[in-house]
Amino acid sequence: MALEHPVEATTSVWQATCDTPSFGPLTQDMETDVCIVGAGLVGLTAALRLVRAGRRVVVLDSQQPGRGNTGRTTAHLASAIDDRFSELARVHGLDAARLAWESHATAIDCIEAIARDENIDCDFQRCDGYLWLAPDQDPDILREELETVHAFGWHGVQAMDEDPVFRRPCLRFPDQAQFHPLKYLAGLCAALKRSGAAIFGDTRVEDVAGGDVVVTTTERGRRVRSKAAIVATCSPICDRFAIHSKQAPYTTYAIGLRIPAGVVPTGLYWDTIDPYHYVRLQPGSDGKGDVLIVGGEDHKTGQADDGERRFEALEAWTRARVPAAQERLYRWSGQVFETLDGLAHIGPDPAGAANVYIATGDSGMGMTHSTIAAMMLCSQICDGESEWSHLYDPRRKPLKAGGEFLRENANVAAQYADWLRPGEIRSIDEVAPGTGAILRSGLSRVAVYRDESGEIHACSAACTHLLGSVSWNHLEKTWDCPCHGSRFDRLGEVIAGPARSGLRVLDPRTLR
């Protein structure tokens, strides 16, 4: 059965303005050189690079290309990292900060080159980026960042008295970019079809077994045997413990407001508060103006259920600073995985599965981290190494980020106390149509959903990854795990890992 779309309540500007191609499910066993799990930006870019290197490639996705986080980004293409170079230099040193800048800059160049070479019309545009000082923030934030980037060699970054939109002191980062991610993704699909690569949608993977021959097994029992596999599922489904204590899932929100053409200069804008706001312009295509895209209001996934309030806060924040903003056209949420040091985890599976590679930990920079991962993993599979392998090694343990490690894992541990708490409702009769809630039944917690026709659906609230108790997300109508970010649709089918299987279905008649 094809899964429900994970987010019907919200639609991104990208989903509304681009139809991505669909692919049928895998119906037979196959053999190939590389099997890629996940048809987002990592998986499809890696597939294209591997095909160009002469490898046979099979791509599997539980849904369809673009239906995951690639379609729910704000599509900033930045080589100025979100967590700031001054912090990265403190944790890893100046050389690591320089390599991070170079890798993200190279990723932007790679996207630009692919769009040009494959003739992909994806609104790619170079622009400047501006880190601006929010009110009541310490000016030393900008000074320290400027000193760091100049120290490792990025001399094009400049301090300015004010940015072009918010009129605040800022740093200007040259050679950033923006694009339409789903138009780009559709172009990648077309290029892969021309090359003979095999893409399969609606094909959920249940297991990736490493070895001299890697065996990838689907939910329907089909097997793909390959020399190597890439798990590009945002959060890896091949590891139960190895990676998940070193990254944390956050939900972030975005809105798109109509704005007259020419009012806001093209650029990437983000402020210095935590969680920060991030802003960019998307050129309009209907002759009625442009779309101002504003994101922020982040929280740990599954640990808040106030999406409407967060959209309202984003809109109020924007209107107070950009009075020319008009009606709201779009709203959506997405998920990011924050690592301890702001760098993605890219490379061989840290759990030790031979010839299995992972890409995760986007840290709010999914578009460039995805492309870095595609470049790195292609090099590692074809040549055995990559110049950035050490920097992004999934096995690394950034000792100077130990405080963040303890805080995040203490937060995860605290979520298991939910099993001792009462339910949100006393009876299934309290669940309104189109909503869900947690009911306590003896020693268990039950995820109860009533569909629009009034029928009750019940599942165990225990996440199938590590048994965190899921919570209802009223905005997206999903069950979200507050521990490691697994998400399930309203009927309990898994949408996003690390969980590999759905919630255990229960008979609602036993709950009365």
C-alpha positions, 0 to 999 in steps of 0.5 A: 500500500502506498503511504499517505502523503505525510503533510497534507495540512501544509504545502511548500512553495516548491510543491505548489509550483513543480510536479515531480515525476513518479516511478513504479515500485520494485517488483523483482530482485535485481543486481547492480553496482550501487543501491541507493536508498532515498530519492532526495537530493543526496540519492539522486545527485550521488546516482548521477555522479556514479552513473557518470563514473560508469557504475550501474545504479538502482535508487529506491524510495519509500514514496516518490522523489521530492516527497521528503525533506527536499520538497520542504526546505527553503533552499538556501545554497550557502557556504557560510555555515549556520552554526558559524565558523567561529564555533567550528574553529573552536571545536575543530580548529581553523583548518577544519573551518576552512575545509568546511567553507571550501566543501560547501562552496564546491557544492554550490559550484557542483549544483550550478554545473549540473544545472548547466550541463543537464540543461535544468531550468531551476531558477539557479541564481548567485547572490550575496548572503547577510548575517545580521545582528538581531537587536540586543545581541552582542556585536562581538558575534559579528566581529569574531566571525569576521576574524575567523573567516579572514584567518582561514582565508575567506577575505571576500567577507565584509562587515557592513553598517547595515544589510539591504532589508533589515537595516542592521549591522551585518556581515556580507558573504559573497558567492552564495546562491538560491534555486528551486529544489524540486525543479532541480530534482526533476531535472536530475530524474530526467538525466538519470532516466536518459542514462539508464539508471533505475529509480523505483518509488513506493518501495520501502526498504526494511534492511540493508545488510553489509558485506562483500555483497550488500543485500537491500531488502524491501518491505515486499521481500524484493532484494537488490544485491550490490557492491555498495549501498548508500543510505540517504534517508535523512536519518539512517535506517541502517543504524539503531544506536551508532549515529542517533546519540550524536544528532538531534531532530528539530522541526522548523517552520516556513511561510511564503508571503507575496511581495511586490517585485523589486522591494526586497533585493535577492539575497540570503538573510539570517540573524544571530538569535537562536533559533534564528530566522532565515529569509530569501526571495523566490522570483514570482512566475505569475506576474503578480510579484515575488514570494518572500520566504521566511523560516524559523521558530524551531523546536525539538521534533515531537516536543511541541504541538503549536504549529499554528502559533509558530506560523503566526509568530513568523508572520508577525515577525516578518510584517514588523520588519518588511511592511511591504509583505502582502498576503500569505500564500504558503506555509510548511514545516520540515525536519532538520537533524542537528549534529554536535558540531554543525557538520554532517555525518557522511561516510562508511556506516559507523555501525560497521556494515561493510560497503554501506555508506550513510549521509545524515545530519544536515544541520540546517544546510541540507542542500549543500550538505546533500551535494557534499555527501553525493560528491564524497560518497561517489569518490569513496565508492569509486576511488576509496577516499575523499579529501573531506573524509576526515571532516565529515567522518560519522565516527568522529567524536568532537570532544569540545562539543561534549556539553552539547552531547550531554544536553541533547542526550539528557533531553532524549532520556527525559522523554521516556518519562512519558510512559509514566504520565497519564494519557491526554484523554480518558476515552476514545469518545473525546477524540474529534474527527480528523484528530489524534490523541494519546490514551492510557490503557493499563500500562500502555499508551495508545495512539488513537486517531479518528478519521473524518468519517468517524472511524477510530484507528488505534496503534501502540504509541511505542516508536518502533525505533527505540520505544519512545512514546509518540505524540500527535502533531495537529498541524501535519496530522502525524505521530512524531517521536520526541526521541530521535525524530521518527514520524508516522502517518495518522494510521501508524505507517512509518513516514521517516526514520530512523524507524523502519516499520510502522506502529503496531496496530491495535483493535480499537474495540478493546479500548472501550 
